[in-house]
Amino acid sequence: MPLHPTVTDLAMALVPVTSLLALWLRLSWRTRQERARRGTLVDLAQTLPPGSELEETAADGTHLRITLTPSTPADPGYRASGRRDDR
């Protein structure tokens, strides 16, 4: 007994929708992980004195090296996070 065409069409439409949902979930998870990693690195970097170096290798093999330089008060519009404060 063949399936009704509507059932077949619905099943065919669910394949790309399910794939997109899986992709979105993976990207969402990765974004949360990277934000947590960034927050940890920023907190750690703020506790180190100028001239220090910070090296980190993540589980995925990416390597990060940061050299902390003394800050200059040349532009008071910048905050410690590096984002522009346009108030």
Secondary structure, 3 states (H helix, E strand, C coil): CCCCHHHHHHHHHHHHHHHHHHHHHHHHHHHHHHHHHHHHHHHHHHHCCCCCEEEEECCCCCEEEEECCCCCCCCCCECCCCCECCC
